[in-house]
């Protein structure tokens, strides 16, 4: 029985590093994937001429369009309510 204990300890010890190695490898693979994605996005922004200013202007246009759409929906609802009254 005494011999069984020590023979199990190296197995457990061997599993822990391989799990740690696998976790580290997964972390490194994810970091590499994110760096590649960042590089690709940066290249696309340059290729399409997207700057912080142009992106802010586009966002403002989208916000204005959403505001106008909401206002039109509200006016339409009010017109329908007036018809029913």
HTML snippet that shows the backbone in 3Dmol.js (N, CA, C, O; Angstrom):
<script src="https://3Dmol.org/build/3Dmol-min.js"></script>
<div id="view" style="width:600px;height:400px;position:relative"></div>
<script>
const pdb = `
ATOM      1  N   UNK A   1       0.830  -1.193   0.000  1.00  0.00           N
ATOM      2  CA  UNK A   1       0.000   0.000   0.000  1.00  0.00           C
ATOM      3  C   UNK A   1       0.861   1.237   0.000  1.00  0.00           C
ATOM      4  O   UNK A   1       0.511   2.234  -0.631  1.00  0.00           O
ATOM      5  N   UNK A   2       1.999   1.192   0.706  1.00  0.00           N
ATOM      6  CA  UNK A   2       2.881   2.347   0.778  1.00  0.00           C
ATOM      7  C   UNK A   2       3.471   2.678  -0.569  1.00  0.00           C
ATOM      8  O   UNK A   2       3.720   3.847  -0.862  1.00  0.00           O
ATOM      9  N   UNK A   3       3.699   1.681  -1.395  1.00  0.00           N
ATOM     10  CA  UNK A   3       4.259   1.910  -2.719  1.00  0.00           C
ATOM     11  C   UNK A   3       3.266   2.530  -3.676  1.00  0.00           C
ATOM     12  O   UNK A   3       3.670   3.179  -4.640  1.00  0.00           O
ATOM     13  N   UNK A   4       1.976   2.349  -3.438  1.00  0.00           N
ATOM     14  CA  UNK A   4       0.968   2.887  -4.342  1.00  0.00           C
ATOM     15  C   UNK A   4       0.872   4.400  -4.226  1.00  0.00           C
ATOM     16  O   UNK A   4       0.640   5.088  -5.220  1.00  0.00           O
ATOM     17  N   UNK A   5       1.050   4.918  -3.023  1.00  0.00           N
ATOM     18  CA  UNK A   5       0.952   6.365  -2.808  1.00  0.00           C
ATOM     19  C   UNK A   5       1.973   7.145  -3.615  1.00  0.00           C
ATOM     20  O   UNK A   5       1.596   8.038  -4.375  1.00  0.00           O
ATOM     21  N   UNK A   6       3.232   6.841  -3.476  1.00  0.00           N
ATOM     22  CA  UNK A   6       4.253   7.587  -4.232  1.00  0.00           C
ATOM     23  C   UNK A   6       4.108   7.437  -5.740  1.00  0.00           C
ATOM     24  O   UNK A   6       4.452   8.359  -6.479  1.00  0.00           O
ATOM     25  N   UNK A   7       3.607   6.296  -6.217  1.00  0.00           N
ATOM     26  CA  UNK A   7       3.482   6.139  -7.660  1.00  0.00           C
ATOM     27  C   UNK A   7       2.368   7.026  -8.220  1.00  0.00           C
ATOM     28  O   UNK A   7       2.404   7.389  -9.395  1.00  0.00           O
ATOM     29  N   UNK A   8       1.384   7.377  -7.397  1.00  0.00           N
ATOM     30  CA  UNK A   8       0.296   8.235  -7.856  1.00  0.00           C
ATOM     31  C   UNK A   8       0.715   9.701  -7.870  1.00  0.00           C
ATOM     32  O   UNK A   8       0.253  10.466  -8.717  1.00  0.00           O
ATOM     33  N   UNK A   9       1.561  10.092  -6.969  1.00  0.00           N
ATOM     34  CA  UNK A   9       1.961  11.509  -6.883  1.00  0.00           C
ATOM     35  C   UNK A   9       2.625  12.021  -8.159  1.00  0.00           C
ATOM     36  O   UNK A   9       2.287  13.118  -8.603  1.00  0.00           O
ATOM     37  N   UNK A  10       3.549  11.283  -8.769  1.00  0.00           N
ATOM     38  CA  UNK A  10       4.130  11.798 -10.017  1.00  0.00           C
ATOM     39  C   UNK A  10       3.087  11.942 -11.122  1.00  0.00           C
ATOM     40  O   UNK A  10       3.177  12.855 -11.943  1.00  0.00           O
ATOM     41  N   UNK A  11       2.085  11.036 -11.147  1.00  0.00           N
ATOM     42  CA  UNK A  11       1.048  11.158 -12.168  1.00  0.00           C
ATOM     43  C   UNK A  11       0.279  12.461 -11.984  1.00  0.00           C
ATOM     44  O   UNK A  11       0.045  13.195 -12.944  1.00  0.00           O
ATOM     45  N   UNK A  12      -0.113  12.744 -10.739  1.00  0.00           N
ATOM     46  CA  UNK A  12      -0.834  13.986 -10.475  1.00  0.00           C
ATOM     47  C   UNK A  12       0.047  15.189 -10.795  1.00  0.00           C
ATOM     48  O   UNK A  12      -0.411  16.174 -11.375  1.00  0.00           O
ATOM     49  N   UNK A  13       1.308  15.095 -10.410  1.00  0.00           N
ATOM     50  CA  UNK A  13       2.241  16.173 -10.697  1.00  0.00           C
ATOM     51  C   UNK A  13       2.421  16.368 -12.195  1.00  0.00           C
ATOM     52  O   UNK A  13       2.605  17.494 -12.659  1.00  0.00           O
ATOM     53  N   UNK A  14       2.368  15.286 -12.946  1.00  0.00           N
ATOM     54  CA  UNK A  14       2.537  15.377 -14.392  1.00  0.00           C
ATOM     55  C   UNK A  14       1.306  16.006 -15.041  1.00  0.00           C
ATOM     56  O   UNK A  14       1.432  16.709 -16.043  1.00  0.00           O
ATOM     57  N   UNK A  15       0.113  15.761 -14.482  1.00  0.00           N
ATOM     58  CA  UNK A  15      -1.107  16.329 -15.040  1.00  0.00           C
ATOM     59  C   UNK A  15      -1.165  17.834 -14.852  1.00  0.00           C
ATOM     60  O   UNK A  15      -1.551  18.559 -15.769  1.00  0.00           O
ATOM     61  N   UNK A  16      -0.792  18.302 -13.692  1.00  0.00           N
ATOM     62  CA  UNK A  16      -0.896  19.736 -13.397  1.00  0.00           C
ATOM     63  C   UNK A  16      -0.071  20.576 -14.363  1.00  0.00           C
ATOM     64  O   UNK A  16      -0.595  21.547 -14.910  1.00  0.00           O
ATOM     65  N   UNK A  17       1.210  20.242 -14.600  1.00  0.00           N
ATOM     66  CA  UNK A  17       1.968  21.054 -15.566  1.00  0.00           C
ATOM     67  C   UNK A  17       1.390  20.990 -16.975  1.00  0.00           C
ATOM     68  O   UNK A  17       1.397  21.997 -17.682  1.00  0.00           O
ATOM     69  N   UNK A  18       0.891  19.830 -17.399  1.00  0.00           N
ATOM     70  CA  UNK A  18       0.357  19.758 -18.754  1.00  0.00           C
ATOM     71  C   UNK A  18      -0.911  20.608 -18.864  1.00  0.00           C
ATOM     72  O   UNK A  18      -1.148  21.233 -19.898  1.00  0.00           O
ATOM     73  N   UNK A  19      -1.728  20.635 -17.801  1.00  0.00           N
ATOM     74  CA  UNK A  19      -2.903  21.515 -17.807  1.00  0.00           C
ATOM     75  C   UNK A  19      -2.469  22.971 -17.821  1.00  0.00           C
ATOM     76  O   UNK A  19      -3.047  23.791 -18.534  1.00  0.00           O
ATOM     77  N   UNK A  20      -1.459  23.287 -17.039  1.00  0.00           N
ATOM     78  CA  UNK A  20      -0.940  24.656 -17.004  1.00  0.00           C
ATOM     79  C   UNK A  20      -0.336  25.018 -18.361  1.00  0.00           C
ATOM     80  O   UNK A  20      -0.510  26.134 -18.851  1.00  0.00           O
ATOM     81  N   UNK A  21       0.375  24.058 -18.960  1.00  0.00           N
ATOM     82  CA  UNK A  21       0.960  24.295 -20.290  1.00  0.00           C
ATOM     83  C   UNK A  21      -0.136  24.516 -21.321  1.00  0.00           C
ATOM     84  O   UNK A  21      -0.024  25.392 -22.178  1.00  0.00           O
ATOM     85  N   UNK A  22      -1.200  23.716 -21.236  1.00  0.00           N
ATOM     86  CA  UNK A  22      -2.305  23.853 -22.186  1.00  0.00           C
ATOM     87  C   UNK A  22      -2.987  25.208 -21.999  1.00  0.00           C
ATOM     88  O   UNK A  22      -3.343  25.867 -22.976  1.00  0.00           O
ATOM     89  N   UNK A  23      -3.168  25.618 -20.750  1.00  0.00           N
ATOM     90  CA  UNK A  23      -3.788  26.920 -20.483  1.00  0.00           C
ATOM     91  C   UNK A  23      -2.911  28.050 -21.005  1.00  0.00           C
ATOM     92  O   UNK A  23      -3.410  29.019 -21.577  1.00  0.00           O
ATOM     93  N   UNK A  24      -1.612  27.923 -20.806  1.00  0.00           N
ATOM     94  CA  UNK A  24      -0.675  28.948 -21.289  1.00  0.00           C
ATOM     95  C   UNK A  24      -0.662  28.995 -22.819  1.00  0.00           C
ATOM     96  O   UNK A  24      -0.628  30.073 -23.413  1.00  0.00           O
ATOM     97  N   UNK A  25      -0.690  27.829 -23.444  1.00  0.00           N
ATOM     98  CA  UNK A  25      -0.717  27.768 -24.905  1.00  0.00           C
ATOM     99  C   UNK A  25      -2.000  28.383 -25.443  1.00  0.00           C
ATOM    100  O   UNK A  25      -1.974  29.091 -26.450  1.00  0.00           O
ATOM    101  N   UNK A  26      -3.124  28.120 -24.780  1.00  0.00           N
ATOM    102  CA  UNK A  26      -4.399  28.704 -25.202  1.00  0.00           C
ATOM    103  C   UNK A  26      -4.373  30.215 -25.049  1.00  0.00           C
ATOM    104  O   UNK A  26      -4.875  30.945 -25.904  1.00  0.00           O
ATOM    105  N   UNK A  27      -3.785  30.675 -23.954  1.00  0.00           N
ATOM    106  CA  UNK A  27      -3.681  32.125 -23.718  1.00  0.00           C
ATOM    107  C   UNK A  27      -2.826  32.780 -24.808  1.00  0.00           C
ATOM    108  O   UNK A  27      -3.187  33.826 -25.347  1.00  0.00           O
ATOM    109  N   UNK A  28      -1.698  32.155 -25.120  1.00  0.00           N
ATOM    110  CA  UNK A  28      -0.820  32.707 -26.156  1.00  0.00           C
ATOM    111  C   UNK A  28      -1.497  32.689 -27.524  1.00  0.00           C
ATOM    112  O   UNK A  28      -1.342  33.628 -28.305  1.00  0.00           O
ATOM    113  N   UNK A  29      -2.245  31.628 -27.817  1.00  0.00           N
ATOM    114  CA  UNK A  29      -2.956  31.543 -29.099  1.00  0.00           C
ATOM    115  C   UNK A  29      -4.009  32.642 -29.193  1.00  0.00           C
ATOM    116  O   UNK A  29      -4.182  33.252 -30.248  1.00  0.00           O
ATOM    117  N   UNK A  30      -4.716  32.895 -28.086  1.00  0.00           N
ATOM    118  CA  UNK A  30      -5.733  33.952 -28.075  1.00  0.00           C
ATOM    119  C   UNK A  30      -5.079  35.327 -28.248  1.00  0.00           C
ATOM    120  O   UNK A  30      -5.598  36.174 -28.975  1.00  0.00           O
ATOM    121  N   UNK A  31      -3.952  35.545 -27.588  1.00  0.00           N
ATOM    122  CA  UNK A  31      -3.232  36.812 -27.748  1.00  0.00           C
ATOM    123  C   UNK A  31      -2.787  36.994 -29.199  1.00  0.00           C
ATOM    124  O   UNK A  31      -2.899  38.088 -29.751  1.00  0.00           O
ATOM    125  N   UNK A  32      -2.287  35.932 -29.810  1.00  0.00           N
ATOM    126  CA  UNK A  32      -1.850  36.007 -31.206  1.00  0.00           C
ATOM    127  C   UNK A  32      -3.037  36.302 -32.118  1.00  0.00           C
ATOM    128  O   UNK A  32      -2.919  37.088 -33.059  1.00  0.00           O
ATOM    129  N   UNK A  33      -4.187  35.669 -31.841  1.00  0.00           N
ATOM    130  CA  UNK A  33      -5.382  35.906 -32.649  1.00  0.00           C
ATOM    131  C   UNK A  33      -5.836  37.355 -32.532  1.00  0.00           C
ATOM    132  O   UNK A  33      -6.202  37.979 -33.528  1.00  0.00           O
ATOM    133  N   UNK A  34      -5.811  37.889 -31.310  1.00  0.00           N
ATOM    134  CA  UNK A  34      -6.240  39.274 -31.105  1.00  0.00           C
ATOM    135  C   UNK A  34      -5.275  40.264 -31.763  1.00  0.00           C
ATOM    136  O   UNK A  34      -5.705  41.272 -32.323  1.00  0.00           O
ATOM    137  N   UNK A  35      -3.982  39.979 -31.695  1.00  0.00           N
ATOM    138  CA  UNK A  35      -3.006  40.856 -32.350  1.00  0.00           C
ATOM    139  C   UNK A  35      -3.193  40.850 -33.866  1.00  0.00           C
ATOM    140  O   UNK A  35      -3.088  41.892 -34.512  1.00  0.00           O
ATOM    141  N   UNK A  36      -3.466  39.689 -34.425  1.00  0.00           N
ATOM    142  CA  UNK A  36      -3.709  39.590 -35.869  1.00  0.00           C
ATOM    143  C   UNK A  36      -4.982  40.357 -36.233  1.00  0.00           C
ATOM    144  O   UNK A  36      -5.020  41.055 -37.246  1.00  0.00           O
ATOM    145  N   UNK A  37      -6.015  40.228 -35.413  1.00  0.00           N
ATOM    146  CA  UNK A  37      -7.259  40.952 -35.660  1.00  0.00           C
ATOM    147  C   UNK A  37      -7.028  42.457 -35.593  1.00  0.00           C
ATOM    148  O   UNK A  37      -7.531  43.202 -36.435  1.00  0.00           O
ATOM    149  N   UNK A  38      -6.274  42.904 -34.603  1.00  0.00           N
ATOM    150  CA  UNK A  38      -5.967  44.327 -34.482  1.00  0.00           C
ATOM    151  C   UNK A  38      -5.186  44.820 -35.689  1.00  0.00           C
ATOM    152  O   UNK A  38      -5.453  45.905 -36.206  1.00  0.00           O
ATOM    153  N   UNK A  39      -4.232  44.032 -36.134  1.00  0.00           N
ATOM    154  CA  UNK A  39      -3.439  44.399 -37.316  1.00  0.00           C
ATOM    155  C   UNK A  39      -4.336  44.502 -38.551  1.00  0.00           C
ATOM    156  O   UNK A  39      -4.215  45.441 -39.338  1.00  0.00           O
ATOM    157  N   UNK A  40      -5.233  43.532 -38.713  1.00  0.00           N
ATOM    158  CA  UNK A  40      -6.148  43.529 -39.853  1.00  0.00           C
ATOM    159  C   UNK A  40      -7.067  44.745 -39.802  1.00  0.00           C
ATOM    160  O   UNK A  40      -7.269  45.417 -40.814  1.00  0.00           O
ATOM    161  N   UNK A  41      -7.621  45.028 -38.631  1.00  0.00           N
ATOM    162  CA  UNK A  41      -8.516  46.175 -38.499  1.00  0.00           C
ATOM    163  C   UNK A  41      -7.785  47.485 -38.770  1.00  0.00           C
ATOM    164  O   UNK A  41      -8.330  48.386 -39.408  1.00  0.00           O
ATOM    165  N   UNK A  42      -6.561  47.587 -38.288  1.00  0.00           N
ATOM    166  CA  UNK A  42      -5.770  48.796 -38.529  1.00  0.00           C
ATOM    167  C   UNK A  42      -5.518  48.977 -40.021  1.00  0.00           C
ATOM    168  O   UNK A  42      -5.630  50.086 -40.543  1.00  0.00           O
ATOM    169  N   UNK A  43      -5.177  47.883 -40.707  1.00  0.00           N
ATOM    170  CA  UNK A  43      -4.949  47.956 -42.154  1.00  0.00           C
ATOM    171  C   UNK A  43      -6.225  48.364 -42.887  1.00  0.00           C
ATOM    172  O   UNK A  43      -6.171  49.158 -43.826  1.00  0.00           O
ATOM    173  N   UNK A  44      -7.365  47.830 -42.468  1.00  0.00           N
ATOM    174  CA  UNK A  44      -8.641  48.176 -43.104  1.00  0.00           C
ATOM    175  C   UNK A  44      -8.985  49.647 -42.880  1.00  0.00           C
ATOM    176  O   UNK A  44      -9.451  50.326 -43.795  1.00  0.00           O
ATOM    177  N   UNK A  45      -8.754  50.132 -41.669  1.00  0.00           N
ATOM    178  CA  UNK A  45      -9.031  51.545 -41.381  1.00  0.00           C
ATOM    179  C   UNK A  45      -8.175  52.444 -42.278  1.00  0.00           C
ATOM    180  O   UNK A  45      -8.655  53.457 -42.787  1.00  0.00           O
ATOM    181  N   UNK A  46      -6.924  52.076 -42.466  1.00  0.00           N
ATOM    182  CA  UNK A  46      -6.032  52.857 -43.322  1.00  0.00           C
ATOM    183  C   UNK A  46      -6.509  52.763 -44.775  1.00  0.00           C
ATOM    184  O   UNK A  46      -6.582  53.770 -45.480  1.00  0.00           O
ATOM    185  N   UNK A  47      -6.831  51.547 -45.209  1.00  0.00           N
ATOM    186  CA  UNK A  47      -7.251  51.328 -46.601  1.00  0.00           C
ATOM    187  C   UNK A  47      -8.510  52.114 -46.938  1.00  0.00           C
ATOM    188  O   UNK A  47      -8.625  52.667 -48.032  1.00  0.00           O
ATOM    189  N   UNK A  48      -9.460  52.167 -45.997  1.00  0.00           N
ATOM    190  CA  UNK A  48     -10.713  52.872 -46.247  1.00  0.00           C
ATOM    191  C   UNK A  48     -10.676  54.334 -45.805  1.00  0.00           C
ATOM    192  O   UNK A  48     -11.671  55.047 -45.935  1.00  0.00           O
ATOM    193  N   UNK A  49      -9.543  54.779 -45.287  1.00  0.00           N
ATOM    194  CA  UNK A  49      -9.404  56.177 -44.881  1.00  0.00           C
ATOM    195  C   UNK A  49     -10.232  56.537 -43.653  1.00  0.00           C
ATOM    196  O   UNK A  49     -10.666  57.679 -43.506  1.00  0.00           O
ATOM    197  N   UNK A  50     -10.448  55.572 -42.778  1.00  0.00           N
ATOM    198  CA  UNK A  50     -11.237  55.836 -41.575  1.00  0.00           C
ATOM    199  C   UNK A  50     -10.337  56.467 -40.519  1.00  0.00           C
ATOM    200  O   UNK A  50      -9.314  55.906 -40.127  1.00  0.00           O
ATOM    201  N   UNK A  51     -10.746  57.640 -40.077  1.00  0.00           N
ATOM    202  CA  UNK A  51     -10.026  58.326 -39.013  1.00  0.00           C
ATOM    203  C   UNK A  51     -10.963  58.482 -37.828  1.00  0.00           C
ATOM    204  O   UNK A  51     -12.159  58.214 -37.932  1.00  0.00           O
ATOM    205  N   UNK A  52     -10.418  58.915 -36.708  1.00  0.00           N
ATOM    206  CA  UNK A  52     -11.262  59.158 -35.538  1.00  0.00           C
ATOM    207  C   UNK A  52     -12.322  60.206 -35.867  1.00  0.00           C
ATOM    208  O   UNK A  52     -13.467  60.104 -35.429  1.00  0.00           O
ATOM    209  N   UNK A  53     -11.927  61.215 -36.644  1.00  0.00           N
ATOM    210  CA  UNK A  53     -12.857  62.289 -37.002  1.00  0.00           C
ATOM    211  C   UNK A  53     -13.967  61.776 -37.922  1.00  0.00           C
ATOM    212  O   UNK A  53     -15.140  62.090 -37.716  1.00  0.00           O
ATOM    213  N   UNK A  54     -13.599  60.989 -38.933  1.00  0.00           N
ATOM    214  CA  UNK A  54     -14.623  60.489 -39.852  1.00  0.00           C
ATOM    215  C   UNK A  54     -15.550  59.504 -39.145  1.00  0.00           C
ATOM    216  O   UNK A  54     -16.745  59.452 -39.437  1.00  0.00           O
ATOM    217  N   UNK A  55     -15.007  58.735 -38.229  1.00  0.00           N
ATOM    218  CA  UNK A  55     -15.836  57.794 -37.482  1.00  0.00           C
ATOM    219  C   UNK A  55     -16.795  58.550 -36.563  1.00  0.00           C
ATOM    220  O   UNK A  55     -17.955  58.159 -36.430  1.00  0.00           O
ATOM    221  N   UNK A  56     -16.328  59.624 -35.930  1.00  0.00           N
ATOM    222  CA  UNK A  56     -17.193  60.427 -35.067  1.00  0.00           C
ATOM    223  C   UNK A  56     -18.298  61.084 -35.887  1.00  0.00           C
ATOM    224  O   UNK A  56     -19.448  61.140 -35.453  1.00  0.00           O
ATOM    225  N   UNK A  57     -17.951  61.576 -37.065  1.00  0.00           N
ATOM    226  CA  UNK A  57     -18.955  62.208 -37.935  1.00  0.00           C
ATOM    227  C   UNK A  57     -20.003  61.182 -38.378  1.00  0.00           C
ATOM    228  O   UNK A  57     -21.196  61.485 -38.397  1.00  0.00           O
ATOM    229  N   UNK A  58     -19.568  59.991 -38.726  1.00  0.00           N
ATOM    230  CA  UNK A  58     -20.506  58.949 -39.131  1.00  0.00           C
ATOM    231  C   UNK A  58     -21.416  58.559 -37.967  1.00  0.00           C
ATOM    232  O   UNK A  58     -22.613  58.344 -38.154  1.00  0.00           O
ATOM    233  N   UNK A  59     -20.849  58.471 -36.777  1.00  0.00           N
ATOM    234  CA  UNK A  59     -21.654  58.145 -35.598  1.00  0.00           C
ATOM    235  C   UNK A  59     -22.690  59.236 -35.334  1.00  0.00           C
ATOM    236  O   UNK A  59     -23.826  58.939 -34.964  1.00  0.00           O
ATOM    237  N   UNK A  60     -22.305  60.482 -35.519  1.00  0.00           N
ATOM    238  CA  UNK A  60     -23.241  61.592 -35.325  1.00  0.00           C
ATOM    239  C   UNK A  60     -24.361  61.525 -36.356  1.00  0.00           C
ATOM    240  O   UNK A  60     -25.517  61.795 -36.030  1.00  0.00           O
ATOM    241  N   UNK A  61     -24.034  61.171 -37.595  1.00  0.00           N
ATOM    242  CA  UNK A  61     -25.059  61.035 -38.636  1.00  0.00           C
ATOM    243  C   UNK A  61     -26.035  59.915 -38.299  1.00  0.00           C
ATOM    244  O   UNK A  61     -27.243  60.061 -38.487  1.00  0.00           O
ATOM    245  N   UNK A  62     -25.516  58.804 -37.804  1.00  0.00           N
ATOM    246  CA  UNK A  62     -26.378  57.683 -37.423  1.00  0.00           C
ATOM    247  C   UNK A  62     -27.280  58.091 -36.270  1.00  0.00           C
ATOM    248  O   UNK A  62     -28.469  57.770 -36.270  1.00  0.00           O
ATOM    249  N   UNK A  63     -26.730  58.794 -35.288  1.00  0.00           N
ATOM    250  CA  UNK A  63     -27.528  59.244 -34.141  1.00  0.00           C
ATOM    251  C   UNK A  63     -28.631  60.202 -34.603  1.00  0.00           C
ATOM    252  O   UNK A  63     -29.762  60.126 -34.123  1.00  0.00           O
ATOM    253  N   UNK A  64     -28.302  61.097 -35.527  1.00  0.00           N
ATOM    254  CA  UNK A  64     -29.298  62.045 -36.040  1.00  0.00           C
ATOM    255  C   UNK A  64     -30.389  61.312 -36.809  1.00  0.00           C
ATOM    256  O   UNK A  64     -31.569  61.630 -36.661  1.00  0.00           O
ATOM    257  N   UNK A  65     -30.009  60.334 -37.627  1.00  0.00           N
ATOM    258  CA  UNK A  65     -30.995  59.553 -38.373  1.00  0.00           C
ATOM    259  C   UNK A  65     -31.914  58.800 -37.413  1.00  0.00           C
ATOM    260  O   UNK A  65     -33.120  58.724 -37.645  1.00  0.00           O
ATOM    261  N   UNK A  66     -31.360  58.248 -36.347  1.00  0.00           N
ATOM    262  CA  UNK A  66     -32.175  57.531 -35.362  1.00  0.00           C
ATOM    263  C   UNK A  66     -33.129  58.494 -34.663  1.00  0.00           C
ATOM    264  O   UNK A  66     -34.285  58.153 -34.409  1.00  0.00           O
ATOM    265  N   UNK A  67     -32.644  59.704 -34.349  1.00  0.00           N
ATOM    266  CA  UNK A  67     -33.490  60.707 -33.703  1.00  0.00           C
ATOM    267  C   UNK A  67     -34.645  61.109 -34.633  1.00  0.00           C
ATOM    268  O   UNK A  67     -35.794  61.192 -34.200  1.00  0.00           O
ATOM    269  N   UNK A  68     -34.333  61.355 -35.909  1.00  0.00           N
ATOM    270  CA  UNK A  68     -35.366  61.730 -36.873  1.00  0.00           C
ATOM    271  C   UNK A  68     -36.377  60.600 -37.078  1.00  0.00           C
ATOM    272  O   UNK A  68     -37.574  60.852 -37.217  1.00  0.00           O
ATOM    273  N   UNK A  69     -35.900  59.370 -37.096  1.00  0.00           N
ATOM    274  CA  UNK A  69     -36.788  58.226 -37.249  1.00  0.00           C
ATOM    275  C   UNK A  69     -37.733  58.116 -36.059  1.00  0.00           C
ATOM    276  O   UNK A  69     -38.924  57.851 -36.227  1.00  0.00           O
ATOM    277  N   UNK A  70     -37.206  58.318 -34.869  1.00  0.00           N
ATOM    278  CA  UNK A  70     -38.038  58.267 -33.665  1.00  0.00           C
ATOM    279  C   UNK A  70     -39.067  59.393 -33.683  1.00  0.00           C
ATOM    280  O   UNK A  70     -40.221  59.183 -33.308  1.00  0.00           O
ATOM    281  N   UNK A  71     -38.658  60.582 -34.113  1.00  0.00           N
ATOM    282  CA  UNK A  71     -39.577  61.717 -34.186  1.00  0.00           C
ATOM    283  C   UNK A  71     -40.680  61.446 -35.211  1.00  0.00           C
ATOM    284  O   UNK A  71     -41.841  61.784 -34.981  1.00  0.00           O
ATOM    285  N   UNK A  72     -40.318  60.839 -36.339  1.00  0.00           N
ATOM    286  CA  UNK A  72     -41.312  60.511 -37.366  1.00  0.00           C
ATOM    287  C   UNK A  72     -42.294  59.465 -36.840  1.00  0.00           C
ATOM    288  O   UNK A  72     -43.496  59.560 -37.087  1.00  0.00           O
ATOM    289  N   UNK A  73     -41.786  58.478 -36.121  1.00  0.00           N
ATOM    290  CA  UNK A  73     -42.663  57.463 -35.528  1.00  0.00           C
ATOM    291  C   UNK A  73     -43.632  58.101 -34.540  1.00  0.00           C
ATOM    292  O   UNK A  73     -44.817  57.770 -34.515  1.00  0.00           O
ATOM    293  N   UNK A  74     -43.119  59.013 -33.734  1.00  0.00           N
ATOM    294  CA  UNK A  74     -43.963  59.693 -32.748  1.00  0.00           C
ATOM    295  C   UNK A  74     -45.037  60.534 -33.440  1.00  0.00           C
ATOM    296  O   UNK A  74     -46.194  60.531 -33.020  1.00  0.00           O
ATOM    297  N   UNK A  75     -44.661  61.246 -34.489  1.00  0.00           N
ATOM    298  CA  UNK A  75     -45.632  62.065 -35.226  1.00  0.00           C
ATOM    299  C   UNK A  75     -46.695  61.176 -35.872  1.00  0.00           C
ATOM    300  O   UNK A  75     -47.877  61.521 -35.887  1.00  0.00           O
ATOM    301  N   UNK A  76     -46.271  60.044 -36.398  1.00  0.00           N
ATOM    302  CA  UNK A  76     -47.223  59.111 -37.021  1.00  0.00           C
ATOM    303  C   UNK A  76     -48.205  58.571 -35.980  1.00  0.00           C
ATOM    304  O   UNK A  76     -49.403  58.465 -36.244  1.00  0.00           O
ATOM    305  N   UNK A  77     -47.691  58.231 -34.800  1.00  0.00           N
ATOM    306  CA  UNK A  77     -48.571  57.743 -33.737  1.00  0.00           C
ATOM    307  C   UNK A  77     -49.571  58.817 -33.313  1.00  0.00           C
ATOM    308  O   UNK A  77     -50.741  58.523 -33.066  1.00  0.00           O
ATOM    309  N   UNK A  78     -49.100  60.072 -33.231  1.00  0.00           N
ATOM    310  CA  UNK A  78     -49.995  61.176 -32.857  1.00  0.00           C
ATOM    311  C   UNK A  78     -51.060  61.377 -33.927  1.00  0.00           C
ATOM    312  O   UNK A  78     -52.220  61.624 -33.599  1.00  0.00           O
ATOM    313  N   UNK A  79     -50.689  61.275 -35.204  1.00  0.00           N
ATOM    314  CA  UNK A  79     -51.650  61.435 -36.297  1.00  0.00           C
ATOM    315  C   UNK A  79     -52.685  60.328 -36.241  1.00  0.00           C
ATOM    316  O   UNK A  79     -53.867  60.601 -36.453  1.00  0.00           O
ATOM    317  N   UNK A  80     -52.304  59.113 -35.972  1.00  0.00           N
ATOM    318  CA  UNK A  80     -53.248  58.009 -35.858  1.00  0.00           C
ATOM    319  C   UNK A  80     -54.186  58.213 -34.676  1.00  0.00           C
ATOM    320  O   UNK A  80     -55.378  57.921 -34.764  1.00  0.00           O
ATOM    321  N   UNK A  81     -53.636  58.721 -33.556  1.00  0.00           N
ATOM    322  CA  UNK A  81     -54.457  58.981 -32.367  1.00  0.00           C
ATOM    323  C   UNK A  81     -55.479  60.074 -32.659  1.00  0.00           C
ATOM    324  O   UNK A  81     -56.616  60.006 -32.190  1.00  0.00           O
ATOM    325  N   UNK A  82     -55.076  61.089 -33.438  1.00  0.00           N
ATOM    326  CA  UNK A  82     -55.991  62.171 -33.797  1.00  0.00           C
ATOM    327  C   UNK A  82     -57.120  61.651 -34.688  1.00  0.00           C
ATOM    328  O   UNK A  82     -58.261  62.092 -34.552  1.00  0.00           O
ATOM    329  N   UNK A  83     -56.822  60.726 -35.591  1.00  0.00           N
ATOM    330  CA  UNK A  83     -57.836  60.151 -36.473  1.00  0.00           C
ATOM    331  C   UNK A  83     -58.890  59.388 -35.656  1.00  0.00           C
ATOM    332  O   UNK A  83     -60.088  59.456 -35.931  1.00  0.00           O
ATOM    333  N   UNK A  84     -58.399  58.660 -34.643  1.00  0.00           N
ATOM    334  CA  UNK A  84     -59.303  57.862 -33.826  1.00  0.00           C
ATOM    335  C   UNK A  84     -60.163  58.715 -32.912  1.00  0.00           C
ATOM    336  O   UNK A  84     -61.266  58.313 -32.544  1.00  0.00           O
ATOM    337  N   UNK A  85     -59.669  59.885 -32.544  1.00  0.00           N
ATOM    338  CA  UNK A  85     -60.401  60.740 -31.595  1.00  0.00           C
ATOM    339  C   UNK A  85     -61.513  61.536 -32.243  1.00  0.00           C
ATOM    340  O   UNK A  85     -62.207  62.294 -31.565  1.00  0.00           O
TER     341      UNK A  85
END
`;
const viewer = $3Dmol.createViewer("view");
viewer.addModel(pdb, "pdb");
viewer.setStyle({}, {cartoon: {color: "spectrum"}});
viewer.zoomTo();
viewer.render();
</script>
